[in-house]
């Protein structure tokens, strides 16, 4: 029991220092130790190779809103799982529904950048200057997924979803270090968006198709959206509260 509490505390400390707040990403570096991260120093509990459509059991009948084929969706799925892998402390990106969260976001205003200024001039700006690419997020993701597949075939003569976990990590790390050429954007920028979207999907309200069964919140002991805390507000002890989604209110 003491060891279990130590592991849980370590994971929470890691998420805190990597810039993850409940429900949102507030900062952190590009890779932040999330690719292949495991608090016990062992390999995450994943299949020897990538996933297939049958692994998405929680969303089996959900369908796609942005993606047009299973191959691209599985490349995305396996990339998010390597960024946020399943281990003995909780589910990974796929079980949490992160790929479907990203699919929905890319099909909407997030993917089209409809609320942002998207006219020139286009230049490499300071981090404080916001989105600078002439490409929409949907276009960046589409190209990035193609490049992940292309890089897998170039290095291993196999599709990204057929690679071993360590090989996927190698490719994702190359993207994070900007070692892969992309057009109209950079591999590092794509990886930064992919990592951010993965974490957002893991901790978003389930009504947005991520954080399946609120398990992302449960790992952080976050209560979600409660109508009231009046019954516990005067207590000095930590309160472990069953989380609630906006969709259940």
LINBEL-V541315 format. One record per residue. SS is DSSP state (hx for helix, st for strand, lp for the rest). Layout:
[[SS] [SS]]
This chain:
[[lp] [hx] [hx] [hx] [hx] [hx] [hx] [hx] [hx] [hx] [hx] [hx] [hx] [hx] [hx] [hx] [hx] [lp] [lp] [st] [st] [lp] [lp] [st] [st] [lp] [lp] [lp] [lp] [lp] [lp] [lp] [lp] [lp] [lp] [lp] [lp] [lp] [lp] [lp] [lp] [lp] [lp] [lp] [lp] [lp] [lp] [lp] [lp] [lp] [lp] [lp] [hx] [hx] [hx] [lp] [hx] [hx] [hx] [lp] [lp] [lp] [lp] [lp] [lp] [lp] [lp] [lp] [lp] [hx] [hx] [hx] [hx] [hx] [hx] [hx] [hx] [hx] [hx] [hx] [hx] [hx] [hx] [lp] [lp] [lp] [st] [lp] [lp] [st] [lp] [lp] [lp] [lp] [lp] [lp] [lp] [hx] [hx] [hx] [hx] [hx] [hx] [hx] [hx] [hx] [hx] [lp] [hx] [hx] [hx] [hx] [lp] [lp] [lp] [lp] [lp] [lp] [lp] [lp] [lp] [lp] [lp] [lp] [lp] [lp] [hx] [hx] [hx] [lp] [lp] [lp] [lp] [lp] [lp] [lp] [hx] [hx] [hx] [hx] [hx] [hx] [hx] [hx] [hx] [hx] [hx] [hx] [hx] [hx] [hx] [hx] [hx] [hx] [hx] [hx] [lp] [lp] [lp] [hx] [hx] [hx] [lp] [lp] [hx] [hx] [hx] [hx] [hx] [hx] [hx] [hx] [hx] [hx] [hx] [hx] [lp] [lp] [lp] [lp] [lp] [lp] [lp] [lp] [lp] [lp] [hx] [hx] [hx] [hx] [hx] [hx] [hx] [hx] [hx] [hx] [hx] [hx] [hx] [hx] [hx] [hx] [hx] [lp] [lp] [hx] [hx] [hx] [lp] [lp] [lp] [hx] [hx] [hx] [hx] [hx] [hx] [hx] [hx] [hx] [lp] [lp] [lp] [st] [lp] [lp] [lp] [lp] [lp] [lp] [lp] [lp] [lp] [lp] [lp] [lp] [lp] [lp] [lp] [lp] [lp] [lp] [lp] [st] [lp] [hx] [hx] [hx] [lp]]
